[in-house]
Every structure is written in C-alpha cells, then in structure tokens.
Amino acid sequence: MKNHYAIIGMAHVAEDYPLYYDAMNEKGVAMAGLNFVGNAVYAVIKPDVENIAQFEFIPWILSQCSSLVEVRELLERINIVNTPFSEQLPLAQLHWIISDENESITVESMSDGLHIYDNPVGVLTNNPPFPQQMFQLNNYMYLSPKQPRNTFCENLALNAYSRGMGGLGLPGDLSSSSRFVRVAFTKVNAISGESEEESVSQFFHILGSVDQQRGCCEVADGKYEITLYTSCCNVTEGIYYYNTYENHQISAVDMHVENLDSDKMICYPVIQGERINYQNK
C-alpha cells in the first residue's frame, strides 16, 4: 500500500515491520488485540476476498479506515488467514476491539467463520467469546454505585452498614471473564472531569481496576501474568498515552508533532523504571 493513514501504537518491531498490540490512526480509529487462546481459528487463503494475515490485521484496518462505518465495509470482504509472520513468531490467537469516538465493535475469527459484534460497553478482555462475556452481565444487573435498599425482607431491620455495598457481588478474581464484568461496571459508572488531564487520569484508574499484579496469577512454574503496560488513545487529538508495570508515570506521544506524510517509521523507547517525585530532596 503506497499511501495510507498514519498509525501510532505499541508494537514489537521485527524486520522493520511493526507487530502492533494496539494502535490508532490519524483519523481517530483505534483497535487492540487480546488473547483468545483455544477459540481463535484463522482460515486458509481463499479467492475473491482480501486475505489478511493475523499480524497484518491492525495495520490493514487502520491504514485505510476513517470510521467504524468504513471498518464494517472493509470487514465484509476480509479473510483472516493462518500465515505466521515467521518461524520464530508464530500466529497469535487473538480477538479484537475496534473503536472510534462514537462506537465500538468486537471481531472474532473462529472455526465457524468471522464474527463481528456491536460492543455497547466498549471493553474487551481475553476468553471467553464475546457473546458469552456480554451474556454474563445479566448475572450482575443488580449492581449499582448507589447504596442498596432492603428488598430481602421488609420485616427485618437490615442496614447498609458500609459504603460501596451497591457493588456487593462484583467479581474480584483475576479470570478474564470476571475482569470483563469488573471493568465494564467501572467504565459505565466512572465519572471524569472536564479537562484532558482529568480524563486521562480517570481512564488509567478504570483500567487499573483489572490490573494483574506479579505473583497473583501463575501461568507456569515461577512465572506470573502481569499487566505489562496500559495505554490510552485520545482519538480526536492523536495522542497516545501509556504507563508500564515498572513505571506508573504516564508518558505521551503526540503523533501530530511528527510528519504524517513521511514514509519512515519512527520508534520511541518504552520508558521503564519507576519515577518517584521526592518532595523533600
């Protein structure tokens, strides 16, 4: 593709090719891939469709779509194929959330084909498939940021003896299905301030509700799942914010500071190491 929209995101660069984890483009479309192990199935190459490898999917969408309307049109002719990037970098089993400033969708490639779902809560975690994630929200329709009232028995003097009891039953474990419920509840109820700084801060607080701390989720002997980084995209201004497990300070890159018509890839090092602001030194 000779000309395309500029893209900014978090990626592993291999052979001068950005393998994006998440990204947004200059037109305000953003997307991210999340683990979908055991459910993701990619197809063989077929005629008369756009055959796109899993690792090409994010740049393929973001390079040419300026809205979710255009994304949906493009997805009508896509076939996500099982071509790995290399022997050293095999296929990643993923599903994706794609958003603009107005709406979000979820895309899943499975054994029975490509599924595209409206995503009214605007969040996604790992397994299970998205319809199951959404269905389980039925189990938590009673949750509320307000204090509960006694509906157990009118003849019992039951009291809300602590703040936050409207959220009793909100799952607190580290499974991806529970984290979906928790971040959905947090997102739809969280209230942000008016400024950019307040909005960005609130965004990181929302995703902080599902952080993975080292030592709490063992994936192999002595190895643990952690939240390596958290990112936030201002899709209207083209600013990519992030912090990492080892550095809670929010860093930002403004894509419009760069020449978006350039054909050169620009890489910034991920800032690591905790930045502590000593007030008396």
C-alpha positions, 0 to 999 in steps of 0.5 A, spaced: 500 500 500 503 506 497 499 511 501 495 510 507 493 513 514 498 514 519 498 509 525 501 510 532 501 504 537 505 499 541 508 494 537 514 489 537 518 491 531 521 485 527 524 486 520 522 493 520 515 491 520 511 493 526 507 487 530 502 492 533 498 490 540 494 496 539 494 502 535 490 508 532 490 512 526 490 519 524 483 519 523 481 517 530 480 509 529 483 505 534 483 497 535 487 492 540 488 485 540 487 480 546 488 473 547 483 468 545 487 462 546 483 455 544 477 459 540 481 463 535 481 459 528 484 463 522 482 460 515 486 458 509 487 463 503 481 463 499 479 467 492 475 473 491 476 476 498 482 480 501 486 475 505 489 478 511 494 475 515 493 475 523 499 480 524 497 484 518 490 485 521 491 492 525 495 495 520 490 493 514 484 496 518 487 502 520 491 504 514 485 505 510 479 506 515 476 513 517 470 510 521 467 504 524 462 505 518 468 504 513 471 498 518 464 494 517 465 495 509 472 493 509 470 487 514 465 484 509 470 482 504 476 480 509 479 473 510 483 472 516 488 467 514 493 462 518 500 465 515 505 466 521 509 472 520 515 467 521 518 461 524 520 464 530 513 468 531 508 464 530 500 466 529 497 469 535 490 467 537 487 473 538 480 477 538 479 484 537 476 491 539 475 496 534 473 503 536 472 510 534 469 516 538 462 514 537 462 506 537 465 500 538 465 493 535 468 486 537 471 481 531 472 474 532 475 469 527 473 462 529 472 455 526 465 457 524 467 463 520 468 471 522 464 474 527 463 481 528 459 484 534 456 491 536 460 492 543 455 497 547 460 497 553 466 498 549 471 493 553 474 487 551 478 482 555 481 475 553 476 468 553 471 467 553 467 469 546 464 475 546 457 473 546 458 469 552 462 475 556 456 480 554 451 474 556 454 474 563 452 481 565 445 479 566 448 475 572 450 482 575 444 487 573 443 488 580 449 492 581 449 499 582 454 505 585 448 507 589 447 504 596 442 498 596 435 498 599 432 492 603 428 488 598 430 481 602 425 482 607 421 488 609 420 485 616 427 485 618 431 491 620 437 490 615 442 496 614 447 498 609 452 498 614 458 500 609 459 504 603 460 501 596 455 495 598 451 497 591 457 493 588 456 487 593 457 481 588 462 484 583 467 479 581 474 480 584 478 474 581 483 475 576 479 470 570 478 474 564 471 473 564 470 476 571 475 482 569 470 483 563 464 484 568 469 488 573 471 493 568 465 494 564 461 496 571 467 501 572 467 504 565 459 505 565 459 508 572 466 512 572 465 519 572 471 524 569 472 531 569 472 536 564 479 537 562 484 532 558 488 531 564 482 529 568 480 524 563 486 521 562 487 520 569 480 517 570 481 512 564 488 509 567 484 508 574 478 504 570 483 500 567 487 499 573 481 496 576 483 489 572 490 490 573 494 483 574 499 484 579 506 479 579 505 473 583 497 473 583 496 469 577 501 463 575 501 461 568 507 456 569 512 454 574 515 461 577 512 465 572 506 470 573 501 474 568 502 481 569 499 487 566 505 489 562 503 496 560 496 500 559 495 505 554 490 510 552 488 513 545 485 520 545 482 519 538 480 526 536 487 529 538 492 523 536 495 522 542 497 516 545 498 515 552 501 509 556 504 507 563 508 500 564 508 495 570 515 498 572 513 505 571 506 508 573 508 515 570 504 516 564 508 518 558 505 521 551 506 521 544 503 526 540 503 523 533 501 530 530 508 533 532 511 528 527 510 528 519 504 524 517 506 524 510 513 521 511 514 514 509 519 512 515 517 509 521 519 512 527 520 508 534 520 511 541 523 507 547 518 504 552 520 508 558 521 503 564 523 504 571 519 507 576 519 515 577 518 517 584 517 525 585 521 526 592 518 532 595 523 533 600 530 532 596 
